[in-house]
Amino acid sequence: QVQVVESGGGLVQPGGSLRLSCAASGSIVSLGSMAWYRQAPGNQRELVASMTFSGRTNYADSVKGRFAISRDNAKYTVYLYMNSLTPEDTAVYYCNADIWTASGLRNYWGQGTQVTVSS
């Protein structure tokens, strides 16, 4: 049994910062790529940032220079550092992870954490 759980969302003023965390737990053999997605009301879910096991990153154009993804493979955890937040960043943020278990490779989603940017 594998769980992926996000934390760190909340209400922040424009220009502020937040750090999201996502921890995987359970019968994990190893991790593959980990990523953050977001979905705003009425919009499709979109990729925000991703990082491979070896550390290669990819960012959506809308967050480049403001957001940073990092991971701690020993803790099965990925982080999203969000700076210079704007109301357009308001969304539910989801963690996504490729996880190897004894049964093979599977893709997992977290339950999401709300980020609201408002004054």
ABEGO torsion letter per residue (X at the ends): XBBBBBBGBEBBBBGBBBBBBBBBBEBBABBBBBBBBBBBBGBBBBBABBBBAAGBBBBBAAABGABBBBBBAAAGBBBBBBBGBBAAABBBBBBBBBBBBAAEBBBBBBAEBBBBBBX
